[in-house]
């Protein structure tokens, strides 16, 4: 699944986003691209779980 995160603008942001995703699924494959402001996640968990935790972390996703 792919997320667009407009305020993920640097590597530090990408690390924070990755940590938030791993708090839901520690085994998820995460590819965060701050240049494109996108995150690709491979996980069996539902999209809504990631949207909620990203919002809590300050990185609202669309």
RODREN-470595 format. One record per atom (N, C-alpha, C): residue number from 1; atom name; z, x, y. Coordinates in steps of 0.02 Angstrom, whole numbers, plus 50000, padded with zeros to 5 digits. Atoms other than C-alpha are relative to their C-alpha. Example, Ala and Ser with C-alpha at 12.3 -4.5 7.8 and 13.67 -1.06 7.14 Angstrom:
<nodes>
{1 "N" {50000 50045 49941}};
{1 "CA" {50390 50615 49775}};
{1 "C" {50000 50045 50060}};
{2 "N" {49997 49958 49941}};
{2 "CA" {50357 50684 49947}};
{2 "C" {50037 49961 50055}};
</nodes>
This chain:
<nodes>
{1 "N" {50000 50042 49941}};
{1 "CA" {50000 50000 50000}};
{1 "C" {50000 50044 50062}};
{2 "N" {50005 49961 49938}};
{2 "CA" {49966 50057 50177}};
{2 "C" {50037 49965 50056}};
{3 "N" {49964 50025 49942}};
{3 "CA" {50072 50038 50332}};
{3 "C" {49973 50035 50062}};
{4 "N" {50016 49972 49935}};
{4 "CA" {50023 50065 50513}};
{4 "C" {50065 50003 50040}};
{5 "N" {49937 49991 49963}};
{5 "CA" {50170 50137 50612}};
{5 "C" {49983 50034 50066}};
{6 "N" {50024 49976 49935}};
{6 "CA" {50125 50155 50795}};
{6 "C" {50044 50053 50032}};
{7 "N" {49956 49950 49968}};
{7 "CA" {50279 50255 50847}};
{7 "C" {50016 50059 49956}};
{8 "N" {49993 49939 50041}};
{8 "CA" {50265 50386 50708}};
{8 "C" {49950 50051 50028}};
{9 "N" {50045 49956 49962}};
{9 "CA" {50195 50525 50817}};
{9 "C" {50005 50074 49983}};
{10 "N" {49991 49929 50015}};
{10 "CA" {50256 50689 50741}};
{10 "C" {50025 50009 49928}};
{11 "N" {49976 49985 50067}};
{11 "CA" {50311 50775 50582}};
{11 "C" {50071 49978 49988}};
{12 "N" {49931 50023 50007}};
{12 "CA" {50493 50733 50615}};
{12 "C" {50003 49925 49987}};
{13 "N" {50005 50072 50011}};
{13 "CA" {50448 50549 50626}};
{13 "C" {49977 49986 49928}};
{14 "N" {50027 50009 50068}};
{14 "CA" {50348 50564 50464}};
{14 "C" {50055 50013 49949}};
{15 "N" {49944 49986 50046}};
{15 "CA" {50502 50641 50379}};
{15 "C" {50049 49942 49999}};
{16 "N" {49954 50057 49997}};
{16 "CA" {50611 50497 50439}};
{16 "C" {49972 49940 49964}};
{17 "N" {50033 50055 50034}};
{17 "CA" {50486 50370 50377}};
{17 "C" {50002 50011 49924}};
{18 "N" {49999 49984 50072}};
{18 "CA" {50475 50458 50208}};
{18 "C" {50070 49989 49972}};
{19 "N" {49931 50009 50023}};
{19 "CA" {50666 50460 50192}};
{19 "C" {50017 49925 49995}};
{20 "N" {49986 50072 50002}};
{20 "CA" {50674 50274 50233}};
{20 "C" {49967 49969 49939}};
{21 "N" {50036 50027 50058}};
{21 "CA" {50543 50235 50100}};
{21 "C" {50035 50021 49936}};
{22 "N" {49966 49976 50060}};
{22 "CA" {50633 50342 49972}};
{22 "C" {50069 49968 49991}};
{23 "N" {49936 50035 50008}};
{23 "CA" {50795 50247 50008}};
{23 "C" {49991 49935 49961}};
{24 "N" {50016 50060 50039}};
{24 "CA" {50709 50095 49930}};
{24 "C" {49977 50019 49930}};
{25 "N" {50028 49977 50064}};
{25 "CA" {50616 50188 49792}};
{25 "C" {49995 50076 50001}};
{26 "N" {49998 49927 50001}};
{26 "CA" {50661 50369 49762}};
{26 "C" {49942 50032 49964}};
{27 "N" {50057 49974 50038}};
{27 "CA" {50510 50389 49648}};
{27 "C" {49933 49985 50033}};
{28 "N" {50063 50019 49966}};
{28 "CA" {50382 50321 49772}};
{28 "C" {49961 50061 50022}};
{29 "N" {50044 49948 49973}};
{29 "CA" {50234 50430 49816}};
{29 "C" {49985 49980 50071}};
{30 "N" {50008 50014 49929}};
{30 "CA" {50225 50441 50005}};
{30 "C" {49954 50051 50032}};
{31 "N" {50044 49957 49962}};
{31 "CA" {50085 50511 50112}};
{31 "C" {50000 49975 50072}};
{32 "N" {49993 50020 49930}};
{32 "CA" {50131 50499 50296}};
{32 "C" {49954 50044 50043}};
{33 "N" {50047 49965 49957}};
{33 "CA" {49997 50547 50424}};
{33 "C" {50015 49982 50073}};
{34 "N" {49983 50017 49931}};
{34 "CA" {50067 50555 50601}};
{34 "C" {49941 49999 50048}};
{35 "N" {50060 50000 49956}};
{35 "CA" {49895 50590 50677}};
{35 "C" {49968 49931 49999}};
{36 "N" {50030 50067 50007}};
{36 "CA" {49826 50425 50610}};
{36 "C" {50052 49944 50006}};
{37 "N" {49943 50047 49997}};
{37 "CA" {49999 50343 50616}};
{37 "C" {49998 49951 49941}};
{38 "N" {50002 50040 50060}};
{38 "CA" {49977 50281 50439}};
{38 "C" {50045 50031 49946}};
{39 "N" {49961 49978 50058}};
{39 "CA" {50083 50290 50282}};
{39 "C" {49972 49965 49939}};
{40 "N" {50021 50028 50064}};
{40 "CA" {50017 50266 50106}};
{40 "C" {50059 50007 49952}};
{41 "N" {49943 50001 50047}};
{41 "CA" {50149 50218 49978}};
{41 "C" {49977 49974 49932}};
{42 "N" {50013 50022 50068}};
{42 "CA" {50128 50207 49790}};
{42 "C" {50068 49984 49969}};
{43 "N" {49935 50022 50027}};
{43 "CA" {50272 50104 49719}};
{43 "C" {49991 49931 49968}};
{44 "N" {50000 50066 50030}};
{44 "CA" {50306 49954 49609}};
{44 "C" {50043 49951 50039}};
{45 "N" {49957 50043 49958}};
{45 "CA" {50430 49887 49738}};
{45 "C" {49957 49958 50047}};
{46 "N" {50039 50044 49956}};
{46 "CA" {50374 49743 49850}};
{46 "C" {49994 50028 50071}};
{47 "N" {50014 49977 49932}};
{47 "CA" {50298 49780 50020}};
{47 "C" {50056 49981 50049}};
{48 "N" {49949 50025 49954}};
{48 "CA" {50431 49675 50107}};
{48 "C" {50062 50045 50001}};
{49 "N" {49941 49956 50003}};
{49 "CA" {50569 49794 50049}};
{49 "C" {49990 50061 50045}};
{50 "N" {50014 49942 49958}};
{50 "CA" {50484 49939 50138}};
{50 "C" {49996 49981 50073}};
{51 "N" {50005 50024 49931}};
{51 "CA" {50445 49839 50295}};
{51 "C" {50070 49994 50030}};
{52 "N" {49932 50010 49976}};
{52 "CA" {50629 49794 50311}};
{52 "C" {50035 50066 50014}};
{53 "N" {49965 49937 49991}};
{53 "CA" {50695 49971 50289}};
{53 "C" {49967 50042 50055}};
{54 "N" {50033 49964 49945}};
{54 "CA" {50564 50044 50407}};
{54 "C" {50021 49971 50068}};
{55 "N" {49976 50033 49939}};
{55 "CA" {50615 49917 50539}};
{55 "C" {50070 50024 50018}};
{56 "N" {49931 49976 49990}};
{56 "CA" {50798 49968 50517}};
{56 "C" {50001 50071 50025}};
{57 "N" {50002 49929 49982}};
{57 "CA" {50750 50151 50536}};
{57 "C" {49968 50010 50070}};
{58 "N" {50030 49994 49934}};
{58 "CA" {50663 50113 50702}};
{58 "C" {49925 50012 49999}};
{59 "N" {50072 49991 50008}};
{59 "CA" {50485 50123 50636}};
{59 "C" {49967 49936 49975}};
{60 "N" {50030 50063 50023}};
{60 "CA" {50415 49946 50632}};
{60 "C" {49928 50011 49974}};
{61 "N" {50065 49990 50033}};
{61 "CA" {50264 49936 50517}};
{61 "C" {49960 49936 50001}};
{62 "N" {50045 50057 50006}};
{62 "CA" {50114 49824 50516}};
{62 "C" {49950 50012 49944}};
</nodes>
